[in-house]
Amino acid sequence: MLLRGQDAVFDRSPDLAGGTPLSPNLPPLYSRPSGPLIPRQPVLGNLVRAAGIIFSGRVTSIEHSASSSRPDPASTTITFQVEYAIRGTAAGQSLTIHEWAGLWSSGERYRVGERVLLFLYSPSKLGLTSPVAGAMGRFTMNSQGQIVMSALHIANLAADPILGGRNLVPHAEFVRAVRRSSREE
């Protein structure tokens, strides 16, 4: 279910959604990918292109709001202390984002103190954002500051010359891969 001001993930970036519509006559909202994620372009480049905000940082607070009588949708407010800014924010900044509460309910959660590297869509008309391509746009960082690659990341970034096939990537190398992808646009 989409809320006013939200769009379908498939409308945002067809290269990240993978596959093609089952029928060319169906609008994008009804398109479904078939089979596994098969990007037409490098996945990291697609994440970089689709993101309005890219940074790594620590979660400092989480709040939930209900919208029983307000026109705004229910949302989760997450505040981060930006440790390293790549796009759309500044190092040292306290960055607060608003995600649709349904993401939290569906299992996409943050913990206070958790360190992450995020590729976020630019905020919507309602001020809501989310990680680009869902779990593909969210990377956990360990206590040594390394990027922890999930099975999804490993599978989809296997062809990347810097990130491919690695479980842990030093932060500086990950940022170098992102910057390289930015230049290739």
Secondary structure, 3 states (H helix, E strand, C coil): CCCCCCCCHHHHCHHHHCCCCCCCCCCHHHCCCCCCCCCCCCHHHHHHHHCCEEEEEEEEEEEEECCCCCCCCCEEEEEEEEEEEEECCCCCCEEEEEEEHHHHHCCCCCCCCCEEEEEECCCCCCCECCECCHHHHEEEECCCCEEECCHHHHHHCCCCCCCCCCCEEEHHHHHHHHHHHHHCC
